[in-house]
Amino acid sequence: MRYQSTTGLAADQIQELVARIWQIIQCHENQAWPPTVGLYRAVVITLVYVRQNLNQAAVGDLFGVSQSTVSRIYRGILPLIGQALCLHIPNLKEAIRGRLVLVDGTDVPTGNRAGHEDNFSGKRRRAGLNIQVAADTEGGLLGISAPLPGSMHDRKAFAECDWEDLLAETSVIGAPAYPGTHTITPRKKPKGGELSAGDKVNNKFISSLRSAVERCIAHIKNWKMIATGYRGRLSELPNIIRIITSLEFYRLGW
């Protein structure tokens, strides 16, 4: 199996992750996954499931186990991955130090859920959760915010997740969706008028810089569970986003 393309992690990173989980479970009385599956294989199954967002029956077919076994492995191993990698999520204030920061918002699609109509985004025309992403000018991930309802505009989400205050003294470039903030955004064309030649040059330069955060988001969305439609319990999604954040930072070598 080509581990890097199917799990998102290199073989040595998986081995290190398995070793950390092994240390954690030494103090556990009960095994968190079916005893018929070894720890290394259970971790790989969980990573493939999160990375590819296949249904559990398909993952079971790939590894020669049942759908119910995949479900038990996922529910037992994913929290252990979160524990093993929790220290890989850097403090945003430390991560941005000395950097020009790029911010943009994206959604984690969830499908329409009864009782969660506030997650529907008219802009994206689908239901989901709004997350804010911070990157450097090379496209390196610096931070992912806590998720907010998908109906929330990026401007409000930027304030609600406390990033507006946290980044107040930092040079930040944002999309046109952040009006009224201290972020540097492209100049909008005035009503009934045209942008000056200088504004057009500035907008082109800002857009060229902003492409880095869009690349960063694309790499995050390679964890298909938060890209192609989350099917699980909605109450568990914020914690899953946090664990995927830690996996992405771990993949990048933080």
C-alpha positions in Angstrom: 0.0 0.0 0.0 1.3 3.5 -0.9 0.9 4.9 2.6 1.5 8.6 1.8 -1.2 8.8 -0.9 -3.8 6.7 1.0 -3.3 7.8 4.6 -1.7 11.3 4.1 1.3 10.3 6.2 4.7 8.9 5.3 5.5 5.4 6.5 7.9 6.7 9.2 5.3 9.1 10.5 2.8 6.3 10.9 5.3 4.2 12.8 6.0 7.2 15.1 2.3 7.7 15.6 1.7 4.0 16.4 4.6 4.1 18.9 3.0 7.1 20.7 -0.4 5.5 20.8 1.2 2.3 22.2 2.7 4.4 25.1 -0.7 6.0 25.8 -2.7 2.7 25.9 -0.3 1.1 28.4 -2.3 2.7 31.2 -5.6 1.6 29.7 -7.3 -1.5 31.2 -9.4 -2.3 28.1 -8.3 -2.3 24.5 -10.1 0.4 22.5 -10.3 -1.6 19.2 -11.2 -5.2 18.3 -8.4 -7.6 19.5 -8.4 -9.4 16.1 -6.7 -6.3 14.5 -3.2 -5.2 15.5 -2.5 -1.6 16.5 -0.5 -0.7 13.4 -3.3 -2.0 11.1 -6.0 -0.3 13.2 -4.2 3.1 12.9 -3.8 2.6 9.1 -7.5 1.8 8.7 -8.5 4.9 10.7 -6.2 7.1 8.7 -7.5 5.7 5.4 -11.1 6.3 6.5 -10.4 9.9 7.6 -8.2 10.7 4.6 -10.4 9.2 1.9 -13.9 9.5 3.5 -15.0 6.1 2.0 -18.0 4.4 3.6 -17.0 2.0 6.3 -18.1 -1.1 4.2 -15.7 -0.1 1.4 -12.8 0.4 3.9 -13.7 -3.0 5.4 -13.5 -4.6 1.9 -10.0 -3.1 1.4 -8.7 -4.5 4.6 -10.7 -7.8 4.8 -12.7 -6.9 7.8 -16.4 -6.1 8.4 -18.1 -2.7 8.4 -18.8 -3.1 12.1 -15.1 -3.8 12.8 -14.1 -0.6 10.9 -16.6 1.4 13.0 -15.2 0.0 16.3 -11.7 0.7 15.1 -12.4 4.2 14.1 -14.2 5.1 17.3 -11.4 3.6 19.4 -8.4 4.8 17.5 -9.4 8.3 16.5 -9.4 9.7 20.0 -6.0 8.1 20.7 -4.6 9.8 17.6 -6.0 13.1 19.0 -4.2 12.5 22.3 -0.9 11.5 20.6 -0.8 14.6 18.4 -2.4 17.2 20.5 0.9 19.0 21.1 1.4 19.4 17.4 -1.2 22.2 17.1 0.8 25.3 17.7 -0.4 28.4 19.6 -1.6 30.7 16.8 0.1 33.7 18.5 3.4 32.0 18.5 3.0 30.5 15.0 2.3 33.9 13.4 5.2 35.7 15.0 7.3 37.6 12.4 5.1 36.5 9.6 2.8 38.1 7.1 -0.5 36.2 7.7 -3.1 35.3 5.1 -6.6 34.4 6.2 -9.6 32.9 4.4 -12.7 31.0 5.3 -13.9 27.7 4.0 -16.7 25.3 4.9 -16.9 21.7 6.1 -20.0 20.3 4.3 -22.4 18.3 6.5 -25.5 17.9 4.4 -28.8 19.2 5.6 -29.6 18.2 9.2 -33.0 18.7 10.9 -32.6 21.2 13.7 -29.4 22.7 12.2 -30.8 25.0 9.6 -28.4 27.7 10.7 -25.6 25.7 9.1 -27.0 26.4 5.6 -24.8 28.9 3.7 -26.6 30.9 1.0 -23.3 31.8 -0.5 -22.1 28.2 -0.9 -25.6 26.8 -1.3 -25.1 23.9 1.1 -25.0 23.2 4.8 -21.8 23.0 6.7 -19.6 24.6 9.4 -17.4 27.7 8.8 -13.8 27.5 9.7 -11.1 30.2 9.3 -7.7 29.3 8.0 -4.4 31.2 8.6 -1.4 30.6 6.4 1.9 32.1 5.6 3.0 33.4 2.2 4.5 30.0 1.3 1.1 28.3 1.8 2.2 26.8 5.1 -0.6 26.2 7.7 -0.5 28.4 10.7 -3.9 27.8 12.3 -7.5 26.6 11.9 -10.2 28.2 14.0 -13.0 26.5 16.0 -15.9 25.8 13.7 -18.9 28.1 13.5 -22.3 27.8 11.8 -22.1 27.7 8.1 -24.6 30.6 7.6 -22.1 32.9 9.4 -20.4 35.4 7.0 -16.6 35.2 7.1 -16.4 38.7 8.4 -18.4 37.8 11.5 -16.7 34.4 11.9 -13.4 36.2 11.9 -14.5 38.1 15.0 -16.5 35.3 16.7 -13.5 33.0 16.7 -11.4 35.8 18.4 -9.0 36.0 15.5 -9.8 39.7 14.9 -8.4 40.6 18.3 -5.6 38.0 18.2 -4.3 39.3 14.9 -4.9 42.9 15.6 -1.2 43.8 15.8 -0.2 41.5 12.9 0.0 42.3 9.2 -2.9 40.3 7.7 -4.1 39.9 4.1 -7.7 38.8 3.7 -10.4 38.2 1.0 -12.9 40.9 0.1 -15.2 39.2 2.6 -13.4 40.9 5.5 -14.6 44.5 5.2 -14.2 46.8 8.2 -11.3 44.8 9.7 -7.7 45.7 9.9 -6.9 43.1 7.3 -5.6 44.3 3.9 -8.2 43.4 1.3 -8.6 44.1 -2.4 -10.1 47.5 -3.3 -13.7 47.1 -4.5 -14.8 48.9 -7.7 -16.8 52.0 -6.7 -20.4 52.1 -7.7 -20.7 53.6 -11.2 -17.0 54.0 -11.4 -13.8 52.3 -12.2 -10.7 51.4 -10.2 -7.6 53.5 -10.7 -4.6 51.9 -12.4 -2.8 51.9 -9.0 -5.7 50.1 -7.4 -5.7 47.4 -10.1 -2.0 46.8 -9.6 -2.5 46.6 -5.9 -5.4 44.2 -6.2 -3.4 42.0 -8.6 -0.5 41.9 -6.1 -2.9 41.1 -3.1 -4.5 38.3 -5.2 -1.2 36.8 -6.0 -0.3 36.6 -2.3 -3.7 35.2 -1.3 -3.3 32.3 -3.6 -1.0 30.8 -1.0 -3.8 30.5 1.6 -6.0 28.9 -1.1 -3.3 26.3 -1.7 -3.2 25.7 2.1 -6.9 25.1 2.2 -6.7 22.7 -0.7 -4.1 20.6 1.3 -6.4 20.6 4.3 -9.3 19.5 2.2 -7.2 16.5 1.1 -8.5 15.1 4.4 -11.7 14.1 2.6 -13.8 13.7 5.7 -14.0 17.5 6.0 -14.1 18.1 2.3 -16.6 15.8 0.5 -19.3 15.6 3.1 -19.3 14.6 6.7 -21.8 11.8 7.4 -21.3 11.2 11.2 -22.8 12.7 14.3 -22.8 16.5 14.0 -21.9 16.9 17.7 -18.6 15.0 17.1 -17.5 17.1 14.1 -15.7 19.9 16.1 -13.5 17.4 17.8 -12.9 15.6 14.4 -11.8 18.9 12.9 -9.4 19.5 15.8 -7.9 16.0 15.3 -7.6 16.5 11.5 -5.9 19.8 12.3 -3.3 18.0 14.4 -2.8 15.4 11.7 -2.1 18.1 9.1 0.4 19.9 11.4 2.0 16.5 12.1 2.2 15.8 8.4 3.9 19.2 7.8 6.4 18.5 10.5 5.4 20.8 13.3 
